[in-house]
Amino acid sequence: MAGGWTRDGAVGEQIEASIQDELARMRAAKTPQGESRTHCAECEEPISEARRAALPGVKLCLDCASERDGRAAPRGGINRRGSKDSQLK
């Protein structure tokens, strides 16, 4: 399907690129990096040895991690096309 000034398949490529970017962001957010903390970064409660062994690089205790997972994280969208119709929401 041609989209005016775009070549055939450009819209599909844009959608696929957006999906791949989001998947990469989600994978990076789920994978802890660095050395595990011994105490929670939010509440300063000790993090159990079993949790530190199961998740290398863990920064939060189980209670704080569960609370954070329940909240929706705000993030900005990406305007790949730069056209007016892609900015409408």
N, C-alpha and C positions, 0 to 999 in steps of 0.2 A: 504494500500500500504506500503510495507516494504521499508525502505530507507537504505540498507546496514547494518550498525551496529545499527541502531535505531529500536525500537520496532514499531509495527503497531500502527498507529494513532499519532505518535510523531510529525510529521510535522503539522498535523491539530491542535494539542495542542499548538505548537509553534505559529502558526498563530493566534489562538484564544487568547493566552496570550498577543501577541503584540497588538491586537485590543483592548483588555481590558485595557492595560497600556495606550494606546493613548486616549481612552475615558476618563479614570480617569484624565489624564493630562489636557485634554480640559475642563472637568467639573471644575477642580480646578482653572484653569485660568479664567473661566467665573464668578466664584463666589468670589466677593470681601470679604476680611476678615478684621476684626477689626473695628475701629471707622472711620466714614466718616470725611474727611477733609473739612474745610470751604473754602479753596483756593486750586486751582489746583497744583498738584505736579510738573508740567512741566512749566506752564506759569504764575502761581501765580494769575490768574484771579479768582474772587469769583465763587464758585459752588452754583447753585441755591438751595434753600431749597427744592423745589419739587424733584430735582434730588437726593439730599441726602436722602429724605424720600423714594423714589422709589428704590434706590440701597444702602442699608446699607453697609458701608465700602468703598464707592466710593472715589477714589483718584484723578481722572482727570475730567476736565470740559468736556462738550459735544463736543466742537471743537477738543480738544486734543485726546479724546477717539475715535472720528470718524477717525481722521488722523492715529492713531495707529492701528485701526482695518483694515485699508486699506493696511498696510504693512505686508509682510510675515515675520514671526518670524523664524530665523534660529534655528535649533536644530539638535542634533546628533542622529544617528540611533543606534539601539541596536543590537549587534551581539550575539544572544542567543545560537547559535549552536557552535560557535568557530571553525568552519571548514573553509577551504580555499575558498570553493565555496560560502559560505555565505558572504565573505568579498569582493567578486568581485562586481563591480558596473559599 
